[in-house]
Amino acid sequence: MSTEAADFESRARAFYDLKILAIAYEWDVVTELSRGAMSARDLAAKLEVAERPVTALLMGLGAMGLVRYEQDADRWEPTEKGSRFMVTGSPNNMRDVVRFAEWQFDALPRLREAVKDRTIVWNAGAHYLKGKQATGEQDKRDVFDGALDVSAIAIGKSVMTVFDFANVKRVMDVGGNLGGVLGTIMEKFPGVHGTVFDLPHVVETTKRVIEKRGFSERMTAVAGDMNSDTWPTGYDVILTTRVLTTRDPHEIVHVGKKALEALPSGGRFVIFEEHLSGDEAHPVPPEAVWGYVFMLILSDRGGSYSRDEWTSMLREAGFAKTEVIAKNKWAVVIGTKA
Ligand SMILES: C[S@@+](CC[C@H](N)C(=O)[O-])C[C@H]1O[C@@H](n2cnc3c(N)ncnc32)[C@H](O)[C@@H]1O
């Protein structure tokens, strides 16, 4: 089979990857192996399941480069990647990413309806988007926030490739979640002080995370609704990442006006979004596929706006100067106040 056909086929069957990962986390397979390499039979005995499914699971994880088999010793052990991503307690572990994906998976059998009839098929996600708690369960909320936080480091790094924070003193991150993006920027730029502005139920957790990560001296968290509350002032940059794509132009202009009001003259509103439509969106990297469709399952508005659309929304909000810098699938949109 050609590489192209094999790649296509593995995409078509990618749900297997997700389910294998989900079970491996549930059974804590890699954590178990990290305590000492062992045979499939010993692992099965520890997990109190049959050897056959455990062997199949280990083979699947092996194919993903997360565990490896030492034939001579008949033992399985984690690879370096497996140790980082799958061992409980590892600072880079991806457990929430997988749990978040699995949670969306429950809604995917109805994706056709979302595409055809604009039906919201992931109600828990829709609740979260509207600023309500994802469900009544703290656990689910933590999964949502935790998954975002894992990818926030990459978002912070991407923003920094096109926006220089060297002379910036104070940044407010609107919809800044647990402070992952801001923290990444602050690590690189020790002169930057920052504030996360997010909904009250999120900020409760953000405050704990700030303390845990040792950012208390430079980072604060303020609770509020970006649409209806007055925004804190005193920031030379207001940042917002992955918040506005799921909003319609009317709301984006409204949020833009709020930012303009809160900024001093010369202050900048920096918007990072993962999906840009139009020429800039091509070629998109393979990992972008999910992002274009994800928003359909939890929102009946918003989408991938083009360079021109972002520019006109910021102009309408009152920004004197606008700039859109597009890279691969994502874009940074900057509005400067007169
Ligand atoms: C998709 S997440 C993005 C989080 C973070 N900026 C990132 O890129 O990782 C959207 C964030 O916006 C927050 N949010 C949603 N509606 C909001 C509102 N009306 N006011 C303030 N924050 C809001 C959510 O709580 C969540 O933290």
Ligand as a Chemical Component Dictionary entry (heavy atoms), coordinates in Angstrom:
data_LIG
# 
_chem_comp.id                   LIG 
_chem_comp.type                 NON-POLYMER 
_chem_comp.pdbx_formal_charge   0 
_chem_comp.three_letter_code    LIG 
# 
loop_
_chem_comp_atom.comp_id 
_chem_comp_atom.atom_id 
_chem_comp_atom.alt_atom_id 
_chem_comp_atom.type_symbol 
_chem_comp_atom.charge 
_chem_comp_atom.model_Cartn_x 
_chem_comp_atom.model_Cartn_y 
_chem_comp_atom.model_Cartn_z 
_chem_comp_atom.pdbx_ordinal 
LIG C1  C1  C 0  -11.447 27.624 24.633 1  
LIG S1  S1  S 1  -11.015 28.281 26.176 2  
LIG C2  C2  C 0  -9.427  29.050 25.831 3  
LIG C3  C3  C 0  -8.563  29.145 27.043 4  
LIG C4  C4  C 0  -7.191  29.769 26.842 5  
LIG N1  N1  N 0  -7.286  31.116 26.359 6  
LIG C5  C5  C 0  -6.353  28.921 25.912 7  
LIG O1  O1  O 0  -6.108  29.289 24.755 8  
LIG O2  O2  O -1 -5.909  27.851 26.355 9  
LIG C6  C6  C 0  -12.105 29.621 26.396 10 
LIG C7  C7  C 0  -11.932 30.333 27.717 11 
LIG O3  O3  O 0  -12.775 31.486 27.717 12 
LIG C8  C8  C 0  -13.449 31.557 28.955 13 
LIG N2  N2  N 0  -14.704 32.286 28.752 14 
LIG C9  C9  C 0  -15.806 31.853 28.078 15 
LIG N3  N3  N 0  -16.755 32.782 28.114 16 
LIG C10 C10 C 0  -16.258 33.822 28.827 17 
LIG C11 C11 C 0  -16.792 35.071 29.225 18 
LIG N4  N4  N 0  -18.010 35.429 28.877 19 
LIG N5  N5  N 0  -16.004 35.888 29.964 20 
LIG C12 C12 C 0  -14.751 35.521 30.311 21 
LIG N6  N6  N 0  -14.194 34.347 29.967 22 
LIG C13 C13 C 0  -14.946 33.500 29.236 23 
LIG C14 C14 C 0  -13.654 30.107 29.348 24 
LIG O4  O4  O 0  -13.929 29.973 30.712 25 
LIG C15 C15 C 0  -12.317 29.499 28.909 26 
LIG O5  O5  O 0  -11.341 29.599 29.914 27 
# 
loop_
_chem_comp_bond.comp_id 
_chem_comp_bond.atom_id_1 
_chem_comp_bond.atom_id_2 
_chem_comp_bond.value_order 
_chem_comp_bond.pdbx_ordinal 
LIG C1  S1  SING 1  
LIG S1  C2  SING 2  
LIG S1  C6  SING 3  
LIG C2  C3  SING 4  
LIG C3  C4  SING 5  
LIG C4  N1  SING 6  
LIG C4  C5  SING 7  
LIG C5  O1  DOUB 8  
LIG C5  O2  SING 9  
LIG C6  C7  SING 10 
LIG C7  O3  SING 11 
LIG C7  C15 SING 12 
LIG O3  C8  SING 13 
LIG C8  N2  SING 14 
LIG C8  C14 SING 15 
LIG N2  C9  SING 16 
LIG N2  C13 SING 17 
LIG C9  N3  DOUB 18 
LIG N3  C10 SING 19 
LIG C10 C11 SING 20 
LIG C10 C13 DOUB 21 
LIG C11 N4  SING 22 
LIG C11 N5  DOUB 23 
LIG N5  C12 SING 24 
LIG C12 N6  DOUB 25 
LIG N6  C13 SING 26 
LIG C14 O4  SING 27 
LIG C14 C15 SING 28 
LIG C15 O5  SING 29 
# 
